[in-house]
Amino acid sequence: MTTLTSRLIKAGKELLSYQDTSPQTKLEQTRHYYPNGESTTQIQGVTRSDLGLLVVGEPMMRKGIWKENKDIFGEGWTIEHKDPDLEVDDDDLDLIKEFDKEAQTKYKMEQTGISANIYGDGFLELIFEEPKTVTSAQDIPTYAPVDLNVLKAEYIATTEERKGIEYYIYKETKKQYIHPNRICHVVKKRLPGQLFGISDVYTASRVMRSMMNADTYFGEAIEWASKGVFDLMLTGASQTELDKAEKNVKRRNVLIHDENATWTVHDIQTMSPKEYYDYFFIKIAATLDMPQHILTGVQPGQLTGSEIGLSDYYKNIINLQELIFTPVLERIYKLLLEGNGRSFEDYEIIWNPIYIDENAEAQILLARTNAASQALDRFVIDANEYRQIMKEGISNLAGESVLGVDIQPGPPMPEQPIEKTIPDETPVQEQLRIAREKRLGELEVLLQEKRLKDASKKK
């Protein structure tokens, strides 16, 4: 073997044995945000079954949860092209509309949101037309989904890793593995680093139990105060006669005894339950991030901090739409179109404006009118901005300033021919005219302020 050949072989071995000693990030296979498959919801004796029973037994909590989700999905959504100059393909729209109709997408999305409030988690399963031999533990196929299914979150509280995949465990009667790609996991509130969410019903469980106990006790107090208790004494009666009398008396709350027994009935202290229930309502409204008057249905009597709470509530609804449910819809529609040889890449989900009740709309319109009129009178805004504030306010429900966007101008005023009857101004005359118009403008501002003060005094 020549010297050159041996040197080449040696160099090749060194090259093959070479290892990069630069630091590299090691990818961990385990999930640190959900270790050991332990449930974070079944603590302090409140199981997932108890969460469902609690919300069924407490009407105010049920109302608040259903109210929030009806506000999220009530007005629905539309599909639009990302390029404002282009429109969504009609065939793509037909596919989506047909799927939404058959799968009842809006209703099942709402049910998933309700589940997220009750259990902390909502699970929407993607359904495909598959052979019976396919199990839910297998990955999704490459063709389009045909339906959606709302899983019972009561039976999904843990995960388990198998061959590098973290499966959801569905356990009602027997243990069943569900592939994560088959599920849209919806969580509205979660602790940082956790996979499973926070249940609103668990958060307010003590308050809800207190409310249900209060319903019972206040009901008994009302019955006691309205009917009272009857005291019946039978002189010289034997025990047999007392037992017989007890069977024959048909009235409730009757105490039967002979002359040897003395019964003393203390009158109960009447109380107003309003203060107690107001406390309960504050707690439940805080749990649901909802103004108390929205929860109870009591309209505030005047423009106060309630309007601020209302605005924050609707901003929270918009955040839930865009951050939680938009990705779910995009995933469903992406699988639907790609399964039919099309693409959802150029489209986006646009949520329709949220409906507010007529009384609140009237109050908001009045406030916008007053603010816009004063700004227009002081020449702070022009007529186009005035119309924009009347329509959306200073900021829309998403908190974005409407004055920072391009405002579409209104129809131009027709130009009227002006007949010139005076000669051209000299430079001195022009300066005098400008100074005079400036003074007139300042005078008008002062007069407008005086008119506003006079009007406020009359009120």
C-alpha positions, 0 to 999 in steps of 0.5 A: 500500500502506497504512502498516499493511499494509507494517508487517505484511509487515515484521513477518511477514518478521522472524518468518519469519527469526527463529532461536532462538540458544539452545544446543542439543545436536547428535545425532551420527550416528556411534557413538563406542563402535564407530568405523570398524567395527573388530573389538575381538576379533581382536587379537594373532593370535587370530581368531574361528575360533581361539577356537572351536578353543581351547574345543573342544580344552580340556575344562576351559574347555568345562566351565566355560562350559557349567556357567555357562550351564546354571546360568543357564537350568537352572531356567527362568523364569515369566511373572507379572503385575506386580500381585500380585493379578492373574494372567497371561491364559491366552491370553497364556500359551498363546501364549508356551508354544506359541512356546517349544516350537516355537522351543526358546527355552530351548535357543537362549538357552543356546546364545547365552550359550555363544557370548557366552562363547566369542566375546564376543558371542551373536546370536539372530535373530528369524525371521518368515514372510516372502516369499523376496524379503525380505532380512535387511537389511530391518526386522522386520515388524509381525506376530509372530515364529515362530522363533529362530535362533542365528547363528554369531558367528564370522562377525560381528565388524564393523558398517557404517552405511548410511543412518543404520542400523548394520548387522551384517556377517555374512561367511562366504563373502560379505558380508551385511547384517543389520538390527539390529532382527532380532538380539538381541545378547547380551554378558556382558562388555564394555569401557565404550563398546564394542559387541562383547564380551570373549571369555573364551576369548581372555582365557584363550587363553595358559593354555589353550594351556599346558594343552594343551601340558602334556597332551601333555608330561605324557603323553609323560613318563608313557609314557617313565617307564612303558616306557623306551627300548630300546637294540639294538646289532648288531655288524658290521651294515651300513647295509642290515642296520640299515635292515632291522632297523628295519623288522622290530622292531615295538616302539616307542622302540627305538634300533638301531645298530652298535658304532661308535655310542654312545647315551646316554639320560638319565632324565627327572626325574619331577614332579607335574603337580598344582601346574601344573594348579592354577595353570591352574584358578585362571586359568580359574576367575577368567576365568569368575568361578567358584569353583575347586571349582565348575570342578573339581568338587572339594567343599570339605572344611569351611565356609571361604571357599568358601561365600562364593565360592559365594554370589558365584557364584550372585549373578553368575548372578542378575545375568546372568539379570536384566540380560542375558537378561531384556531379551532375553526381554521383547523376544521376548515383546513382539513375539510378543504385540503381533503377535497383537493383545495386550500384554506391558506388564503382565507380567514375567519371574521366574526360578525359584530356582537349584538347588544340589547336595545337599551344599551345601544341607545345609551351608547349612541347618546354618549357618542353623539354628545362627544362627537358633537362637542369635538366637531363644534371645536373643530377637533374632528371633521364631518367624516370623523364625526360619522365614524365616531357615531358609528363605532365610538372613539374605540371599537369593541376590540379596543382599537381607535377608530380615528387611526384607520382610514376613514372613507369620505362621504359623498362630495358636496356639489360645487355651486358656481360663485359669481364674483362681484368684488374686485381682487383683494390687496395684500393688506385687505387679505391680511385684515380679512384673515385676522377678522375670520380668526377672531370670529372663530375664537368668538364662536368657540367662546359662545359655544362654551357659554351655551353648553354651560347654560344648558348644563345649569338648566338640567 
